[in-house]
Amino acid sequence: MNWLLTFLLNALAVVLADRLLANIHISGIVPALMAGAALGIVNTFLRPILMLLTFPLTLFSLGLFIFIINAITFTIASWLVPGFDVLSFGGAFWGALITGIISWLLNLLFQERK
């Protein structure tokens, strides 16, 4: 049940990023749900590989390259979902940043206390 809540909160975060940024477009609720799932899948499987491959660059940039990796994974998720369009690298960068922050805040609010 916890994964379902996380999935829905990620979809809500993507919708909010769409509302805040002009370079991201989501054409409906189904693409928003699919975008939340795609972001979860890409971040689970592809992001660790990208982090490993770009570790020297991340280390050299004092961790700032992680923002670029987040933008890349956000763009890849948009390629996988019809109706979820990221129109520029700036849109991917800010979309990933806003989605990450909103998702983190929503997860803090709605997660069960242990």
N, C-alpha and C positions, 0 to 999 in steps of 0.2 A: 504494500500500500504506500510505503514511503517513496518508492520510485515513481508512482503515479502522480503524487503531489509535486515532486521535483520536476517531472515532465511538464505538468500544467503551469507551474510557476515559470519555467523557462520559456514556454510559449507566450505567457503574459509579458515577460520581459522583452521578447522579440517584438511583440505588438507595440509596447511602449516605446521601444527604440524606433519603430516605424513612424510613430506619431511625432517623435521629437526631431527626426532627421529627414531631410528632403532626399537624400541619396539612397534611401532604403524604401522598398515598396513591397507590401504584402497585399495580395489581392483578395483575401478572405480569411475565414476562421480555419478552414481545412489546411491551407498553406501555412498558417501560423502554427497549428499543431504539428504539422509535418516538419516545420523549421525547428521547433523545439526538440523534436525527436532526432532530426539530422544533426543539430548541434551537439546533442548528447552523445550520439554515435561517433561523430568526428572527434570530439574531445576525448572520448574514451579510447579509441583505437589509433587515430592518426596523430593526435597532439603529442603523445609520449615519444613517438618515433621522430617527429620534427624536433622535439626538445633535445633528444639524444644527438641527432645529426648536427644541430646548430649549437651545441653546448659551448664550443670554443668562442663562437661569435657572441653568444649570450654572456659568457664570462668576460670577454673583452669589452662589451658595452655596459658592464656592471648590471646586467639583468634587463636592460631596456629593450633588448631584442625580443623579449617575451611578448611585448605589445604587437610586434610585427607578426609573430607566430599566431597570436590571437586573431589578428586581422585576416591572415591566410586561412585559418580554420573557419572563420565566419564566411569568407568568400566561397570556400569549398562546400560548406553547408548550403549556400545559396545556389550553387550549381546543381546540387542534388534535388532541390525542391522546386518544381514548377509553380510559379506564382509568388516566389520569394526572390526578389531581385535586389542586388547590391550594385549600384551604378558607378561607383568609383572606389579607389583605394581609401580615400578619406572617409567615405561612407562605411567601408568595412572596418577601418580603424576605430572610428567613433562608435559605430554600431556594436562592435565587440566590447568596447570599453563600457558603454552604457548598458548593454545587455548583461555583462558580467556584474556590474555594480547593482543593478536592479534585481537581478536573480539572487545575488548574495543577500541583499536586504530582505527580499520576500522570503527566502529560505530561513533567515533569522526569525522573521515574524511568525511563520507558519509551522516550523519544525516542532516536534514534541520535545518537551523538556525531559532530560534523562536524569 
